[in-house]
């Protein structure tokens, strides 16, 4: 019973978060950034519920599409670094997927964080879980293609 109630609560929070982005152009605040890890962590709960999984993906995507000022980018990158060390592989995959869309939408104001994100993606390339490595390789490829980071001899 408690697990069912907990799942319903998760669905309501994620739906609220998604609707907030649909109605507001730039609703990014520290409170929204603080719940980002939970939007990744509860991915494992959504494994059997396609509707909930879609809400989670849309919610994270909307956050990544928002213009993020430097202080919000810093906080969000800290959250990404935290989630990428999570024991839940679904959370790590969601975080690295989010990193790609966040950078593409905030390419110019995210330049100062290129080295940190490069290190983060490289760590994910050596993750024990195949799914994380695949997403990390696509993210790294995207970073190279949009010239967010330069290919170095160490990368080869």
Secondary structure, 3 states (H helix, E strand, C coil): CHHHHHHHHHHHHHHHHHHHHHHCCCCCCHHHHHHHHHHHHHHHHHHHCHHHHHHHHHHHHHHHHCCCCHHHHHHHHHHHHHHCCCCCHHHHHHHHHHHHHHHHHCCCCCHHHHHHHHHHHHHHHCCCCHHHHHHHHHHHHHHHHCCCCCCCCCCC
